Every structure is written in structure tokens, then in C-alpha cells.
Amino acid sequence: MLLEIVCLIAFLIFILHLKHKSNNDYWKVRGVRGPEPQNFLSLLKSMLITKAFIGDTIDKMYDNYKDEKMIGMLGGRIPILILKDPDLIKDVLIKDFSKFADRGIRLHEKVNPLSAHLFSLEPERWRPLRKSLSPVFTSGKLKEMFSLILKSSENLEAYLTKIVQENQNSIECRGVTAKFTTDVIGSCAFGIDINAFTDKNNEFLRMGKRIFDVGFKRTLKVRLMQTFPNLYDFLGFLLSDTEMDNFFVNLIKDTIEYRKENNVVRHDFVDLLRNMKENPENLGNIDLTDNLLAAQANVFFAAGFETSSTTMSNALYELALNPSIQEKLYQEINEIFQKSEINLSYENVKNMKYLHQVFQETLRKYPPVPFLMRCSLDEYTFFGTNVKIPKGQRVWIPAYSLQRDSKYYPNPEIFDPERFNDEEVKLRHPMLFLPFGDGPRNCIGARFADYQTKVGLLKILKNYKVDVCEETPIPYVNNVNSFLLRPKEGIPLKFVKIN
């Protein structure tokens, strides 16, 4: 029996090896330069042992082909085209969007019931869902939510007062900012007082950490899904997280049912989901299951929780390393609080130019998503080239590398908010700053993330000066197992109360 199993495994590896070799000349025949494909054993090894953050891996390739408009590579055995030229990127994201409306993400809904969310969905379901969910992200809606964001920032302020007294030497920023963004998302999106600052065993915080877990099991699951998707359809259930799936499905079902029975209307994200459920005819032929509704809640929570909290902690990290920038920002914050004696307003935050520049520069240096994904819906020839790609071609846009290219951003490792003054921004190609993507399939929650992050930073920096401490990681090291950009460890900083 053991011999038969060994022979079966050997046979499967041989078949996969042959399939892997079948695309080795894919880019060569199309006249696109790029790295030599990995051999099969190296591919298997990279599935189990990740040595570099994917953004850094692409960045190295980006630098190795400096004069190329595009680079051809194989991700496993899947051909991927990396676009470097800003004009070609604009064609894909905006001008010819209809031909690249798909992200090319293969869904595994039976294994991962929450995977069919707005970020990953194919165009047929994405379009009506995006249209239905967009009203909750308008500037008018954000103004209505602003008082809720402020309330969470007051909780953050009280929490910091307590922990700074208990931890004089250093505080791990990412834990603090994650509590804040969880509190905001719970209040604004789900109408729930989560108590993230006081409840150590908070379920939302626990689920947020599990979504972005970078342990071995999670990493293996992602690698298997990306490299051998057919095999994942059979074996993925062994690695599924049914507890998390059930948490979000039951959360949305129970909240919608409660609001219906008690005639509760909040005009928030859950109310939009409820409206979709009660009026499925507005979504055409979409099968609006509980799983599909829960998937939209899951991705909104995940994106708002992780990307904003990481951006906040990255901003604090850079301000600690650059005290002169921190002092300039403090002066602007102090001026705003002197003008608004009672509370901050939406307009106050909107008018803070230097805070916006700090926010933008943080996203330039640390874009949460290292590359944008698109997939061709038909044959396509790139303007001004002889490169023709077939239907179904994966195209990646390396935001991390573009935003750290010294050709566009001199001395890219230096944190310099002046890169985003009005004059500098006008001189740059708009496709050279893509932390939220661009075009119709950009980040739906970009405006929400903007204000959530800024209000959190305002409350912290109004009261505390942040400084480096012995535990602060210098230089910043990216987590190799994470798809999103995040530090390898935490970001411990010293918080000094401003009198």
C-alpha cells in the first residue's frame, strides 16, 4: 500500500513537472524579456519556504529590466505580464478598462465561501454589486459617519492615556491602531459597539488577526491555491477556516434579521446588504446567497481593519524617525484644534494639507497592496508595441516598485511629504501613485480609509510625541509571508505626553 501511494505521488509530480515546462517559452516567442522560469523542484521549494516579500521580489525584477516597458514572468506555470510604462498602465486601468475589468482571481467558493467578494469577483457579479454598495462610500455618507469615527478616536485617546502610564519605555503601535480601526469599522459598518479597547478577547479583533495570519498553514494554503488551483479544489477543505466563515455569515444574517424585526434603520453597510437581500431583482441574475452577502462584509472589515491600521503605524514609524516632519505636522494639528474648540469636523480634516501630504507619502513608501492585478477579457495589443496578449492573460502593475523608482521619486527611501505638494503632484504622471488603484475598479473604500487614518493620527499626535526606542526595527523589514505590505514584527515606539 505504501509503495502504491509513493508511486502515485511520484506520478503526480511527474505530470505537474511536464505541465510546468509547457509554458517555459511563453514570453520568449512574444518578444517580451524576463527572468528564466524556475525549475519544478525550485517551485515546490518556494511553496514551502518563502525567502522574500513578493513586493521585494517584483522590485528586484523591476530593477533588473530597467529599460523595458514590460516584463514577462511565470508565476508557477501561469504567464504573468508586469507593466512598467505609465501610459500602458493608464490604458489598462482606465482607457481600455472594459477589456481588463477582471482581476483574474480564481474563486474557490465551495472551499472558501467568503472568497466571492468585491475585490475578487468576476465582472458579471462585480458590476451590479459595486453599484449597489457604492452609496455607503460617498462624501455625504462619510460626513454622516464622521461623528462615529470621532467617538472611536476618543476611545483611542482614553486607551492611550492608560497604556502610556503602564508602558513608559515602548508601545507596540500596530496593536493600538488595529484596535482603533476595528472600533471604527464595527461602529460605522455594522452598527455594533465592539469595545475593542476594553475587551481583550474581542471576537472582531481575533477574526481580523486570523484573516491576515501569516503562519505556516495559512501560507501553505495560499501557495497551494495560487500554484495548483485544481489540486486546491480537492484538498483546500483540509485548510479551511470554518469558524471564521460561520462568524461572518451568522453576523450578517443575525444583524439583518434583528433590524428587520425591530424596524432598525441606520443607512450603513449592513442596511445596504439588507436592501440587496430584500430586492434581489436589482442585481440581475446574481444568486444572492447568505455567503455572498457575508463575503462583502468580510472584505470590507478586513480591508478597513488591516490596511488603515498598518498605514497609521507606518506613518507613526516615519514620524518617529523624522522629528522635524513630526514637529511641522504637530504645528498644523495644534492650529486646527485651537480653531475647533469643541470638536474636529469633516471640513477641518479635509483642509489639513500637510497631514494629507504625510498620509500620501506614507502610502507611497508603504502601499498596502504591492501590485494591482488585471486579466484581459479579449485579445489585446498594447499601444505602440508589437506585444499581443491572448484572452485570459494576467497583468500585474507593480505599485510598490513604481512608487520607489528613483526616476520618478528621487531618493525614494527618504520620507519626504513635500513630494505631494500641489506643484510636485501636477508634474508627475498620475499612474505613478496607485495605493488605491485607479479607474472603475479602484478601492471602493479609499475615502473612508483616508479619513479613518487621519483622524486616528490626529488624536495621537495632538497628545503625544512619538520617538524610536531600543526595540524599534531599523531598517523596516517587510514580512515575507504576507501578501499585503506589513512589518516583519511589530512597530514598538516610545510615546511621550505633550504638556
Salt bridges, closest charged atoms under 4 A:
ASP63 OD1 - LYS66 NZ 3.78
GLU68 OE2 - ARG33 NH1 3.12
ASP87 OD1 - HIS429 NE2 2.92
GLU109 OE2 - ARG125 NH2 2.80
GLU122 OE2 - ARG125 NE 2.63
GLU144 OE1 - LYS141 NZ 3.09
GLU157 OE1 - LYS459 NZ 3.33
GLU157 OE2 - LYS462 NZ 3.74
GLU203 OE1 - ARG206 NH2 3.03
ASP233 OD2 - ARG106 NH2 2.74
ASP233 OD1 - HIS108 ND1 2.59
ASP241 OD1 - ARG210 NH2 2.58
GLU243 OE2 - ARG206 NH2 2.67
GLU243 OE1 - ARG210 NH1 2.48
ASP268 OD1 - ARG259 NH1 2.66
ASP268 OD2 - ARG266 NE 3.14
ASP271 OD1 - ARG259 NH1 2.83
GLU278 OE2 - ARG274 NE 3.09
ASP290 OD1 - LYS277 NZ 3.34
GLU306 OE2 - ARG174 NH2 3.04
GLU306 OE2 - ARG486 NE 3.73
GLU318 OE2 - LYS365 NZ 2.93
GLU335 OE2 - LYS339 NZ 3.48
GLU347 OE2 - LYS143 NZ 3.75
GLU361 OE1 - ARG364 NE 2.78
GLU361 OE2 - ARG419 NE 3.07
GLU379 OE1 - LYS388 NZ 3.39
GLU413 OE2 - ARG404 NH1 3.19
GLU418 OE2 - LYS328 NZ 3.03
ASP450 OD1 - LYS454 NZ 2.94
ASP467 OD2 - LYS465 NZ 3.93
